[in-house]
């Protein structure tokens, strides 16, 4: 069977669909002055004619790479003439409003956007990011709807990709690597993502097999570009969860431009819906700016700055968790005293300059600094009662604890402080050489970190203090014999680390677009180098170096069907960052090795038409073989590493994503992912890794009312099978391979658009300067599913049993949101 026939059979269910031509397209919904859809509007460009349907929807192909005129005519409405300039395969949504009084003329120029389909990069439109609802809305909220990307904590912006963990993802803004605070351990302590959605122009995401020009991580790359404004503008968003303001500014001579955003967030609405009753006073705020200066036709400068302050005060009061089975229901009731006070202040600044030496040679210089001051202080005393629940229907005590199996208490204490300064300098070059492109870069990073860790936990059950099992103490058979040994905290971590890490890294890569016969092909090959040394640790460190060769190949056969095949892979190393150097006892292990992955990705993009609208099916099959693995445990969103590189691992899976216009004029998608990732420590055999999320299904859907297109619907649905539930302290993880329940969540949003930027003349003078104005209702966790993030392990001193008590996330929450643009 030929390759052509094989693919045809694989996509048999789509065999009858017509093909999507590789041309630029303009489509949208045509309205009248009363905002009603207009049918039978002739839309023409050169010799191509289309017509709007009963919903006012039209779709027209137009020539690319040239200025063309599109004409909208109707038997009873005035003509609209618009000029468009498109690049190849570009798409534009244009929603005209036809009037019976005057003709309209205008011009739309669509800037070039590299879809990067040959690199296996997913491009996400900023408007989708802003509109789709989520408890922690933003770019990360949309990423969780993609195949291969998993998270079961809606309060966190952290995500895992194809079996990796939260520390294995690269994030760039304007080619500048950005960082997160170090000490955050709970999703509810994360108020804001670094990325300000109001400032975003373009978002690219790669789930693996990425090029050498990106940094040294094992899992993914999120590459974000902030916009360069061309005129004054402003936007506002306000809701029960906080608000944001963004302003675009441009100088009269057009040389200076700036986009600035201020955000504030308060998660009380979400946290108060959890099972733990608290006094919760969070405060998350930041200000961010991107300033651009065009000093000459060849020389550009920009500054990216961010100041963020997160204050988190948490005073738990009570908690009751019901678990077990219908026939054997159990309950954990906890009464708390004490509080937690955390503070995370971060400061970030970067200067970037781009100099076009010639038409074929470009140089870039980037300098950045990141400073974080973090403190984590808490003293929380918890008294718990574990008991059986009365399940007799009709009983006066139905649902209450009828028999107590165990009682106990625990006291948790922490005084953790961290001060980190990270400085980067980097030079990049880009050359057009004959038919090829050559890119290279050299980077120096200095990380200066001062860290103090003081954490301890005392556990008492039925009046008897529990000692840790790893310490050899006198025999303790209370209450039959008195215990005379010392009282020792069940967990006790004390460490002070002053470290400096110097890193030198660089890359070089080559790209070429060519032909094999009548088929288009793309080649990319490159290599990265990374050298680092840890200084200041108690143990003398050695300099370590890694080399990471990578390659990509893509081919677009000259077939009737619109298909693209990609193969990418190579060696991917992750030299340890500070958190990976610190072991479970809080001590830095300076000779921790870089984790290594050999990664292969085989992919297919199939573009087609269904219901006369464009769709694309992306399929990716991947395999990772990992060595020198630094094993870890997950507690909410905090990772604790062993820092001993004593394991091997693998990750394998299949990702599928179908996206297109399920509803005319809107983009939606369906995602499916299968993942299996396991690790083998000290040759004991393979067990599930903490991120082993086997099946994933997600749906992101946009819709509008056919007769009232100003009323919008946004749906975000995610289903994940359960993650491993972890194990109690000091126990063998090989003996605890239980899993959390499946994660199911639906967030839905309804929006009424009063004004949008294509609605024509605004009659109300009060709103004459508005481009957009909308109000929406959001419902988080629509079906009120109980989703667990981790387990709390409770010990019964009598039966010696360990009970896994799920820590549930947020319940159903309602939110109202107002958005406006000037």
N, C-alpha and C positions, 0 to 999 in steps of 0.2 A: 504493500500500500504506500503510495507516495505521500509526502508531507502535506500536499494540498488536500488529498483525499482524507487523511487522518484528521486534519483540522475540521474539514467539512462534516465528518461524522461526529466529532466532539461537540460541535455546535449545531447538531441536527435540528434541535427544536427552534432554531432561529433561521433555518434554511430558506424559508419563504419570505424573509424580510427583504425589503429593498435596501439599496446601499446609500450611504451618506457620502455625498461628494465632498471633496476637500476644497471647499470654497468658503469665502467669508459669508456670514449670515447676519441678517437683522430681523428681529421678531419682537412681538409685543402684543398689547391689547389696545385697541382703538376705542376711545370713549367720546361721547358728546359733551356739551357744556353742562349737562345734568349728571355727568359721570355714569352714564348708561352705555353698555357696549353697542357698537355700531357694526352691523353686518353688511356684507356686499360692498365693502370699500375696495376699490381697485388699487393695488399697490404695485407700481411698475418701476423697473430700472432697465434701461436699454431695451432689449427685446424680451425680458423676463417679466411675467405678470403673475401676481398672486392676488388672492381675495380673502377678506376677513370672513370668519364663520359666524355662527349665531352668538358666540360668546365674545365677538370682537377680536378674536385672535388671528394674527397673520404671521407668516413665515416666508422670507424672501432671500434667495441667494443672489449675491452681487459680486462683481469682480473684485479681486484683492489688489493691493499695492498700487492703487490709483484713486483719484477723486471721482466719485460717481454721484449722480443725482437720483434720489428716490422721490417719486410723486405719489401722493395719496389723493384719490378723487372719489367723489360720491355724488349721486344724482341730485341730492338736495343740500349738500354741505360744501363749504368752500374748500378749495384745493390747498394742500400742504406740500411744500417743496423743501426737501432737506438734502444737504450734501454730506456724504460720508467718505471717510478715508480709512480703509481697513488693511491690516496685514493678513497674510495667508492663514486660513483656519481660525481667524478671529470671529468672535460672536458679540453682538451688541443687542441689549434690550432697549427698545425705544417705544414708549407708550404715548402717542400723540392724542391731543384733544381737538376734535374738529368742530369748527364754529360755522354758523350760517351767516356771519357778518363780515369777516375779513379773511383774506388769505394769509398763510403763515410761511415764512421762509427762514432757513437757518442752516447751520453747518455743524457736523459732529466729526471730530478727528479722534480716532481710536489709537492710543499709543501702543507700541509693540509690547507684547507679553509672551515671553518664552514659556510655552507649556511644558517643556522639558520631558516630554513623554518618552523620548529615547533614553533618558537617564533613570527612568523608573520613579519619577518625582510626581507626587500628587499636588496639584495647585488648588487652593481653596479660596473662593471669592470672599472678600471682606464683608460684603453685605450679608452673606449667609451666617458668618460668625456673629455679627451684631444682632441678628434677628432670632436665631434658634434659641429656645429657652433652656435653662439649666440652673441648678442650684448654685453653681460657680461658673457663670457664663463667661465665655471668652474662647480663645483659640484652643485651649486644652479641652474644653467641653465638646468641641467639634471633632477633635482628634479621637476622642473615645468612641465615636460612631464609626471609625474606620476599622477595617479588618486588621487583626494583628495587634491592635492597641487596646490595652485593658486597664481598668481601674474600678475598684468597688467602693470608692470613697468619694461621694459627691461634694464633700467639703474641701477636697484637696485638688490642687492643680497638677499633682504628680501623676505620672502614667508609666506603664510598663509596655515594652514593645517586643513581641516575638520571644518571650521567655526571659528578657532582660529585666533589670530592676530600675528604680527611679534615677540612679546615678549613672546610667549608661546611655543617656540621651543628650545630644548636643543641641544647644539653642543659640542661634545667631540673630542679631538685629543689625541690619545694615553692614553685614559681614563682620560684626564685632561679637565675640563670644560673651555671653552674659551668665551670671551665677545666681545661686539661691542661698538663703541662710543655711547654716550648718546644723543648728541645734533643734530645729522644729521636729517634734515627735508626733504631733496630732494634727489631723486635717483641719480641725476647727481653729488651730492657731495660724492658719494660712489665710490671710485676708485677701491678698491681691497677687495675681501673677505679675511677673516683670512686664510682660507685653501689654501695652495699652491698646485695646482694640480700636479706640477712636482715632488712632494715629496711623493705622496700618493701611498700606497700599497693596501689598502682595504677600502671600503665604505659600511656601513650598515645603513639602514634607516627604522624607524618604524613610521607609521602614527597614532599610537594609540594603547592602550591596552598593553603597554610595561611593563617590569618587574620592581620589586621594587628596583633593584640595580641601576636603572637610577634615575635621580634627580626629583625635584618637579616642574614640568611644566604640563600644561594641554593638549598639542597637540602632539608633536612629539619628536623623538630623532634621531639625525644625529651622528653616531659613526664612526670616521675616524681613521685609523691607518697609520702612516708613515712607510716607508720601512727601513729595516736594510740592507745596501748594503753588498755584498760579494766580489765585485771587483770594480776597478776604473771605473768610467763612467761619462759622461757629456751630457747635453742636452741643446739645444738652440732653442728659438722661437722668431721670430721678425715679426711685422706687423705694419700697419699704426696706430694701437691703442696702441702700446708699445712693450715690449719685456720681456723675462725672460731668466735666465741662472741657471742651477742646476748642482751640482757636487757631485758625490759619491766618497768617499775616505775610504780606508781600510788600517790599519797598517800591517806590515809584519807578525807580530805574530797573526793577526786576532782578537786581543782582542779589539782594538779600531775601530770604524767605524763611519762615519758621512755623512749626506746628508744635503747640504746647497743650498738654493735658493735665488736669487735676482730678484725682479720684478719691472717693471716700467710701468705705464699706463697713457695715455692721452686721455680723452674722447672728445676732440675737434671735431673729425670727426663725432661723433654721435650727439653732442649737436648742432653743426652748421647746422644740418639738420632739427632742430625744427623750429617752426613758429616764435619764438622770435629771432630776430637778435641781436647778442651779440659780445662783445669782451670777450673771454673766455680763461683764462690761468690756467688750472689745472695742478697739479703735484702730482701724487700718486706713492709712492715707499715704498718698504719694503725689509728687509732681514730676513731670517728665517733659523734656523738650528736645526737639531736633531742629537745629539751626543750619541753614545752608548759605554759602556765599560763592557766587560765580565771579572769581577775580578776573578771568579772561576767558576767551573761547576755549582754551586748552586746560585751564587750571580751575579746579573746584575744591572747596573746603566745606567741612561739616562738623558739627559738634552734637553729640548725644549725651544728655545728662539725666540723672534720675536721683531723687532723694525719697526714701521710703521710711516710714515710721509705723511699726506695728506694736501696739500695746495690748496685752492679753491678760485679763484678770478673771479668775475662775474660782467660784466658791460652790462646790457641790453640796447638796443638802440631803437628798434621798434618791434611792434607785430601787426599782423592783423589776426583775426580769423573769418572765415565765418561759419555761423551756421543757424539754422532755417529750413524752408521747401522750396521746389521748388516754391510754390506759394507765400511764404512770406519769402524771404531770408533776413538775417540780417548780420551785420558785426560789429565787435569790433576792433577799431584801437587804439593802445596805443603808446605813445611816452615817453621814459624814460630818467631820469637823475639820476646820482648817481651810486653806486657800492656796491658789497658785497665782504667781505674778511673773509674767514673762515679758520680755521686751526685745525687739529686733529692729535695730536701726541700720539701714544700708545706704551707702553713698556710691554713686557710679558716675564716671565721666570718661568720655572718649573723643578724640580728635581724629578725623580721617581726611586725607587729602588725596585727590586723584589728578594726575598730570598726564595728559595725552602728548607723549613725546613726539609721536608722528601718527599718521593715520593707521599704522599697523602695530604700534607699540604704546602700551599704557602702563604707568607705574602708579602704585597705591602705597601710602604709608598710613598705618593705624597705630595709635598709642592710647592705652586705656588704663584705668585704675578702678579697683573695686575695694571698698572698705566696709566691713560689717562689724558692728558691736552688738553682742548678744548676751542676754542673761536669762537664766531659767531657774526660778526660785519657787519651791513649794514645800509645804508641810501639810499632809492630808492624812487624817486618822479615820479609818473606815471600820465600822463594826457590822458584821454580816450575820445573816441567819439563813441557813439552807434547809428547806423543808419540803414536805409533800403537800400538794394542793388537794383540797376537797373537790372531787369531780362528780359528786352525786347531784344530779339535776333535781332541783326542788329543795335541796338542803338549805337551811338558814345560813350556813357558812360556806355556801358554794363559791368557789374561786379563792377562798382564803387558805392560809397555811394551817393544816390540821395537825401535822406532826413534824417536829423539828429534828432533822438528822444531825445537824452540826451547827455550832456557833463559833465565832472567832473574830479576830480583829487584825488589822495590819496598819502600820505607820510608814508612810513613804516620805522621804526627805531628799531634797536636792538643792545644791548651791553651785550651779554651773555657769561659768563665764567664758566667753570666747571673743578674741579680738583678732581679726584677720585682715591683711592687706595684700591684694593681688595686683601686680603691675605687669602689663604686656606692652611690647613693642613689636611691630611686624611690618615687613615690606613684601609687596606682591607685585608680580609682573605678568602682563598678558601680551602675547605676540601673535599676530597673523603672519604665518610663514607659508607661502605658496598656497596650497589648499588646506593647510592644517592650522590648528591653534595650539599654542604652547603656553602653559601657565605654570608659575613657580611662586614659592613663598618661603620666607625665613622668619622665624618668630622666637623671641626670648620672653620667658615668664619667670617672675620671682614671686614666690608665695611666702609671706611672713605671718606665722600663726602662733598666737599665745592662747593657751587653753588650760582651764582648770576644771576638773571634774570631781564633784563630791556627791555621791548618791548612795543611799542605803535604805534598806527595807527590813522592818521587823515584823514577824508574823507570830500571832498568838492564837491558839485554838483551844477552847474549853479551859482557858486559864494557864496553859502550858506553852512556853515559848518554843518555837520550832527552830532548830539549828540547821544550817545547810549540810547536805549529805556529803559534800566534798571535803569536809574537815574532820580529822580523826579526833573525836572527843570521847570522854568517859561514857560508858553505857548509860542510856537514858530509857528506862522502862516505866516512866510515870504513867499512872498515879500509884503503882504498886511499890515503887522504891523512890525515895527522895533523890532529886538530881542536884549534885553539888558542883557541877562544872561551870565554866564561864558562860554568860549569855552573849551570843554572837549574832550580829545581824544576818538574816537569811541571805541577803545580797548586800555587798559592800564594795563600792568602786571609788577609789581615790587616786587621782593622778594629776600631775602638772606637766604640761608639755610646751616647750618653747622650741619651735622648729622653723627652719628656712629651707625651702625647696627651690632649687634653680633648675629650669628646664630650657632646653634648646630643641626646636623642632623645625622641620622644613618639608617641602613637598615639591614634586615636579610631575607634570602630566601632559599628555599629548592627545589631541582629539582630531578626528578626520571624518568628513562626510564624503562618501564615494558611491560608486555603482558596481554591482556584480551582475553582468548581463543587463537586464532591464529592471533589476531590483535595487532599491536604495539601501545603503548600509551606513552604519555609524560605528566608529571605533573610538575607544578611550582606554589609555593605559597610563599608569602612574605609580609612584612609590612615595611613601612617607617615612621620615626618620624622626625619632624622639629620643633624647638623652636627658636623664634627670639624676639628681643626687639630693638626698635628705641630709640636712645638717642640723646639729643641735640636739640630736637624740642621745640617750644614754649609751646606746650601742653604736659603734662606729659603722657608718654606711659606706656602700660602694657605689660608684657610678654605673648606671645601667643604660643600655641602648637597645632600641627595637627598630626593625625595618618592616614596613607593611606594603608589599606590592599589591596592586589592585587593577582590575580590568573590567571593561564593559564592551559588549557587542550587541548591536541591534540591527535587524533587517526588516525591511518592508517589501515583501514580494509583490511583483506586478500581477496580482490576482484580481479576479472580479470582486472578491470580498476585501473589505478594508481592514487589513490585519497588520500588526506589528509584533515581532518576536524579539525578546531581550534575554540576554544571559549576562550575568555579572557575578563577580566574586573576588576573593582574594584573602589576604591575611589582615585581620583587624586586631590591634592591640589596645589595651586600656591601661596605660601607666597609672599607678594608684594615686588618687587625689587624697586629701588629708583624711577624710572619713574612712577610706579604705585602708589607710596605714594604721588606724587606731583599733586595737583588738578589743575583745569583750571586757577586759579588765581596765580599759581606758588608756593603756600604754601604747605609744607609737612604736611600730616595728619597721625600722627604716629600710630593711632589705626585702620588704614585700615586693614580689615580682609583678610585672604587668600580666593581666589576664589576656589570653590569646584565643582568637576565634578564627577558624577557617570557614568562610561563609559563601554559600552558593545560592543564587536566585535565578530561577527560570520563569519567564513571564510572557504573557500574551495580552495584547490590547486588541479588542474586536469592536470596531465602530459600525453601527448599522442604524436603520430606521425602523421604528415601530409606531403604528398609528400616525404615520407621516411626520414623525418627530425624531430628533436625534437621540441615540443612546450609545453607551459604551460599556462593555463588559471587560473588566481587568482581572486576570487570573495570575496568581503568583505562587509558585511552589519553592520552598526554601529549606535549607538544611544548614545547621551550625554545629561544628565540632569544637568544643572548648577544652583548653588545657590550662594548667596553673590557676585553676578556679579559686577565687577567694570567697568561701562560703559565708553565708550571712543569715540572720533571722530578721523578720519584719514584725515590728510592734507598731500598729497603726500605720504611720508613714515613716517611722524611724528605722534605719537599717543599722544593724550591729554586725560587724565583720569579725571573722576569726583571724584574718591577716596571716594565714600560714600557707596559702596556695597548695593545699593538700588534696585537691579534688579534680576530677575531670567531669565533663558534662556534655550534653547535646541538646539541641532544640530543632524540631522539625515541624512542618505544618503546611497548610494550604490556605491562602487568602483569596476571596472572591468579592468583587464589588461591581454592582450594576448601577450606573447613574445615568440620568437623563430627565427628559421632561415628561414625567408621569402625568402632570397637569400642564397644559400649554402655558409657556412663558415662565415656568419655574423649574428650578433644578432640585431633584431629590435623589436619594440613593439607598440601596439595600446592601448590607455587608454581611459576609459570613466568614468565619475563621475557625480552623482546626489547629490546635497547638498541643504538642507533647514535649515537655522539657524535664529532664531528670539529671541527677548528679550522683557521682560515686566518690565517696570520701574514704581515703586510705584503703581502697580496694575491698570495701565491705559490700559492694553491690549498689545498684542504681535505685534511688528513691526520688519521689517528686520534689522538684525545686519549689520554693515558696511562691513562684509566679506561674505555676503549672495550671493554667486556665484552659481546659481542654476545648470547649466549644464557645463560640461567640456569635451572636446575631444582633444586628443593629439596623434600625430604620430611621432615616432622616427624611421628613416629608414636609413639603410646602404646598399650600392650596389657597384658593380664594373662592368666594361665592360668585357663581357665574353671572348673576344679575346685579350683584353689588361687589365689584372687584376690589373696592376699598376695604373690605373686611377680609382679613388674612387669617390663615391657620398655619401654625408651625408645630410639628410633632417630632420629638426626640425619644426613641425607644431603644433600650439596650437590654439584652439578656446574656448573661455569662454563667457558665457552670461554676460550681463552687471551687474556691481556692483551698489549698491545704490549710488546716486550722492551727498549725504550729504545735508547740509542745511546752510543758511547764519548765521552769528553770531547773538546770542541773540534771535534766533527764535526757535520755538517748532519743534523738529525733527519729531514729530508725524504728522505734516502738510506737510512735505517734504519727500515723499516716491518715488520720481522719480529715474530713473536709468540711468547710463551711457550706451552708445551704446555697442554692443557686441565687445569683444576683439578678433581680428583675426590677426595672425602673422605667417609668414613662413620665416625661415632662411635656406639657402641652401649653401653647400660648395662642391667644386670640388678640388680634390687633385691628383697631379701626383707624384707618388713614384718613385724616381730614384734608391734608395738603401733601402733595408730593411734587417733585421737581419737574414733572411732565404734565402738570394739570392746567397749564396755561395761565390766563389772567386771574388774579385773586381779587374778587370784588370787595371783600371786607378790608378796609384800609388798615385795621388793627393788625392783620396778618400779611400785609402786602410784602414784607421783607422775608417771610418764611419760605424756605424751599421744601421742607418736610415738617409735618406735625402729626403725631400719632399717639394714641393711648392704648395700652394693652393690659390684658389679664393673663397671668401665668399661674399654672397649677403644677407644682413640683410633686413628684411621686403620686401621680394621679390615682392609682389603685391602692395606695397606702400599704405597699409591700414592706415587710420587715426584712431589711438587708443587713447582714452582719459584716463588720470590717475585720474583727479579730475575736479571739476567745479570751475571757478571763478564767484563770484556772483556780478553783477553790478546793482546798484540801479538807477532807473529813478525817479528824484525828482518830475516830473510833474504827471506821471501816478501812482506813488507809487509802481510800479512793481519791482520785483526782477528777473533778467535774469540770467539763468545758462549758462555760457560761458565755453565750454569744453576746458581743457588744454591738447592739443594733444602731443603725444610722437613723437619719431623719424620717419622719412620717410625712403625711400629706400637708403641704403648706401652700397658701395662696399669696400672690404678690401682684401688685399693680405697678405698671411702669409707664412713664411718660417720656417720649423722645421728640426732639425738635432740632431742626437745622436751619441756619441762616445763610 
